[in-house]
Amino acid sequence: MTGIVPEHWASMFQVPLRKSLVSAEVANTRFEPVLRDGDTIHSSYFAELSVQDYSPNTDIDNHQHITATDETLTVNQSRIVPIYVDNIEELQSRPSQMQALVEDASFQIRNDIDTKTLLNITGAASSLDDGDIGGTSGSAITATSGNVVDIFASAREKLRRMNVEENGDWIVVANAKLIQRIEEKAADTGFSVSDSTLRNGFVGSWMGFQWYHSNNLPTETYGGTADTVNCYIGRRSKIDLVTQMTPNVYIKSAEKRLGDYVYVHSLFGTGLFEKAKNRFLAAKITS
């Protein structure tokens, strides 16, 4: 293997990764150009102000003090996929072995980034559960083709009551079962999952939401129901993702072996800031 192989592998690796990384579409990457060195992003927010009465010819009292809170996002996810490639195996199976390794490494890195980024859904300030669609509060929603319209009509109503801005960027990140329920209900409206893996998990549009599929949504026991999935419903880009080092490929000669160690490494951080917690819902869904 020559000195240009790592760069070649990295280029091959990035193609399937970019096409399949859901976090790249739904998370906010605004801080990536900022973090050139160091490992921490600081983002402050002010406490909300309040309105009070004003009467002519009277003094204004109760001036509000501006209180700022500092929040941080730390780039602390240093993740690696270690591989060993024997020279004989590489020679005899080329190019299929290289391609297989690239595809598998891409899959593992993608899953790792998506899983850690989407875990932030559980930090939402508000949830959507069975009580929001006329059922039992504190219980998970059992999604069926018969109630999916109610689920997302209720989600829209709740987001509006939360004063979440409607700028055409409301999204849903759902698991395969929930998307199946939507397909059963809306197959004749143009909703389709065809070629979704080629478009960062994008599935289609329905009920005013842009839909994305992911198998990496966080689960929990909610209201006694195990494996309740936390689906994301709300404004795009409320979870932050900072990739300080896009997945890179390193090749090291293996001592006492006729082969090389191949390392695929990525350095990133993800988090959810306080103000963003009020811009989406963690929908507690079981289907």
C-alpha positions in Angstrom: 0.0 0.0 0.0 1.4 3.4 -1.0 1.2 6.7 0.8 -1.8 7.9 -1.2 -3.9 4.9 -0.2 -5.3 6.6 3.0 -6.5 9.6 1.1 -8.1 7.3 -1.5 -9.8 5.2 1.1 -11.0 8.4 2.9 -12.6 9.6 -0.3 -14.3 6.3 -0.9 -15.5 6.2 2.7 -17.1 9.7 2.7 -19.4 8.9 -0.2 -21.6 6.2 1.5 -21.3 8.1 4.8 -22.7 11.4 3.4 -25.5 9.6 1.7 -26.7 7.8 4.8 -26.0 10.0 7.8 -29.3 11.2 9.2 -27.7 13.5 11.7 -26.2 15.5 8.9 -29.7 16.5 7.8 -31.6 16.9 11.1 -28.9 18.3 13.4 -27.3 21.8 13.5 -23.7 22.0 12.4 -23.4 25.8 12.9 -20.4 25.5 15.2 -18.1 23.4 13.0 -16.5 26.4 11.3 -15.8 28.0 14.8 -14.0 25.1 16.5 -10.6 25.2 14.8 -8.8 24.4 18.0 -9.7 23.4 21.6 -12.6 21.1 22.5 -15.4 23.3 23.9 -18.1 25.5 22.4 -19.6 28.1 24.7 -23.1 29.4 24.0 -24.9 31.7 26.4 -28.6 32.4 26.7 -30.6 35.1 28.6 -33.4 34.4 30.9 -36.8 35.3 29.4 -38.1 38.9 29.9 -41.6 39.7 31.0 -44.1 42.4 30.1 -45.7 44.7 32.7 -48.2 47.6 32.7 -47.2 51.2 32.1 -49.2 54.1 33.3 -48.6 57.6 32.1 -46.9 60.1 34.4 -45.8 57.4 36.8 -42.4 56.0 37.5 -41.3 52.7 36.0 -40.4 50.2 38.7 -39.4 46.6 38.8 -36.6 46.8 36.2 -35.5 43.4 35.2 -32.0 42.2 35.6 -30.5 40.5 32.6 -29.3 37.1 33.6 -27.1 35.1 31.3 -26.3 31.4 31.6 -23.3 29.8 29.9 -23.7 26.5 28.2 -21.1 24.3 26.7 -20.8 21.6 24.1 -17.7 19.4 24.3 -16.1 17.6 21.4 -15.3 14.4 23.4 -16.4 11.6 21.1 -13.2 10.1 19.8 -14.3 7.0 17.9 -12.3 4.5 15.9 -12.9 1.4 13.7 -9.7 -0.7 13.7 -9.1 -3.1 10.8 -6.3 -5.5 9.8 -5.7 -6.2 6.1 -3.2 -8.9 5.2 -1.2 -8.3 2.1 -2.0 -11.6 0.6 -5.7 -11.3 1.3 -5.7 -7.7 -0.1 -3.8 -8.9 -3.2 -6.1 -11.9 -4.0 -9.4 -10.2 -3.3 -8.9 -6.7 -4.6 -11.0 -4.6 -5.2 -13.9 -6.3 -3.4 -12.2 -6.5 0.0 -11.4 -2.8 0.1 -14.9 -1.9 -1.0 -16.5 -4.2 1.6 -14.3 -2.7 4.4 -15.2 0.9 3.3 -18.9 0.1 3.3 -18.8 -1.6 6.7 -16.7 1.1 8.3 -19.1 3.7 6.9 -22.0 1.8 8.4 -20.4 1.6 11.9 -19.4 5.2 12.0 -22.7 6.4 10.7 -24.6 4.4 13.4 -22.3 5.6 16.1 -22.7 9.3 15.2 -26.5 9.0 14.7 -27.0 7.1 17.9 -25.2 9.6 20.1 -26.7 12.6 18.3 -30.3 11.3 18.4 -29.9 10.4 22.1 -30.5 14.1 22.8 -34.1 13.7 21.8 -34.8 12.5 25.4 -33.8 16.0 26.6 -36.8 17.7 25.0 -38.7 19.9 27.4 -42.0 18.5 26.3 -43.2 15.1 25.1 -46.1 13.8 23.1 -47.9 10.8 24.7 -51.2 9.0 24.7 -52.8 11.7 26.8 -52.3 14.2 24.0 -54.5 12.2 21.6 -57.3 11.5 24.1 -55.8 8.5 25.8 -54.0 8.0 29.1 -51.5 10.6 30.1 -48.1 9.2 31.0 -48.6 6.2 28.6 -46.9 5.5 25.3 -48.9 6.0 22.1 -49.6 2.8 20.2 -49.4 3.9 16.6 -51.8 2.4 14.1 -52.8 3.3 10.6 -56.1 4.4 12.2 -54.6 7.0 14.6 -51.5 8.4 12.9 -53.5 11.4 11.6 -54.5 12.2 15.2 -51.0 11.8 16.4 -49.5 14.3 14.1 -52.4 16.7 14.2 -52.0 16.7 18.0 -48.3 17.2 17.6 -48.9 20.3 15.4 -51.3 21.7 17.9 -48.9 21.2 20.8 -46.0 22.8 18.9 -48.1 25.8 18.1 -49.1 26.2 21.8 -45.4 26.1 22.5 -44.9 29.0 20.1 -42.6 27.0 17.9 -42.2 29.0 14.7 -43.7 27.5 11.5 -41.0 28.2 8.9 -41.5 25.2 6.7 -38.8 23.3 8.6 -40.8 21.1 10.9 -39.5 17.5 10.7 -40.1 14.0 12.1 -37.4 11.4 12.7 -39.2 8.1 13.1 -38.5 4.4 13.2 -39.5 1.9 10.5 -42.7 0.8 12.2 -44.1 4.2 12.5 -43.3 5.0 8.9 -45.0 1.7 7.9 -48.2 3.0 9.7 -47.9 6.2 7.7 -47.5 4.3 4.5 -50.6 2.2 5.3 -52.6 5.4 5.7 -51.1 7.7 3.1 -49.9 5.4 0.3 -52.1 7.2 -2.3 -50.8 10.7 -1.4 -47.3 10.3 -2.8 -45.6 9.3 0.5 -42.8 6.9 -0.4 -39.7 5.4 1.2 -38.1 4.5 -2.1 -34.4 5.3 -2.3 -34.4 6.7 1.2 -31.0 5.3 2.0 -29.5 7.5 -0.7 -30.8 10.7 0.8 -29.7 10.7 4.4 -32.8 8.9 5.6 -35.2 11.3 3.9 -38.5 9.6 3.3 -41.0 12.2 2.1 -43.4 14.9 3.2 -46.7 14.4 5.0 -49.0 16.6 7.2 -46.6 19.5 7.0 -43.5 17.6 8.2 -40.4 16.5 6.4 -39.9 12.8 7.3 -36.7 11.0 8.1 -36.1 7.3 9.0 -33.6 6.1 11.5 -33.0 2.9 13.4 -31.0 4.7 16.0 -33.7 6.5 17.9 -33.4 6.2 21.7 -35.7 3.8 23.5 -36.9 3.7 27.1 -39.6 2.2 29.4 -42.4 4.7 29.4 -45.6 4.3 31.4 -44.8 0.6 31.9 -44.2 0.0 28.1 -40.7 -1.3 27.4 -38.9 -0.3 24.2 -40.9 2.9 23.8 -39.2 4.8 20.9 -38.5 8.5 21.3 -39.3 10.1 17.9 -38.3 13.6 17.1 -41.2 16.0 16.1 -40.5 19.7 15.7 -38.1 22.2 14.1 -35.1 21.1 12.3 -31.5 21.7 13.6 -32.3 22.0 17.3 -29.8 19.3 18.3 -26.2 20.4 17.8 -23.5 18.3 16.1 -19.9 19.3 15.8 -17.5 17.1 13.7 -14.1 18.4 14.5 -12.5 15.7 12.4 -14.4 14.1 9.6 -13.8 10.3 9.5 -10.2 9.9 8.4 -8.2 6.8 7.4 -4.8 5.9 8.7 -2.7 2.9 7.6 0.1 1.6 9.8 2.5 -1.3 8.9 1.9 -4.3 11.1 5.0 -5.4 13.0 5.9 -9.1 12.3 3.0 -9.5 9.8 2.7 -9.1 6.1 -0.1 -6.6 6.3 -1.3 -3.3 7.6 -3.5 -2.0 10.3 -6.2 0.3 9.0 -7.9 2.8 11.4 -11.0 4.8 10.6 -11.2 7.6 13.1 -13.7 10.4 13.8 -13.8 13.2 16.5 -17.1 14.8 17.2 -19.4 16.2 19.9 -23.1 16.6 20.2 -25.5 18.3 22.7 -28.8 20.0 23.3 -28.9 23.6 24.5 -31.5 25.0 26.8 -33.5 27.2 24.4 -33.6 24.4 21.8 -35.3 22.0 24.3 -38.6 24.0 23.7 -38.6 23.7 19.9 -39.4 20.0 19.5 -41.2 17.1 21.1 -40.1 13.7 22.2 -42.9 11.6 21.0 -43.3 8.4 23.0 -44.4 5.8 20.4 -44.8 2.1 20.4 -46.1 0.3 17.3 
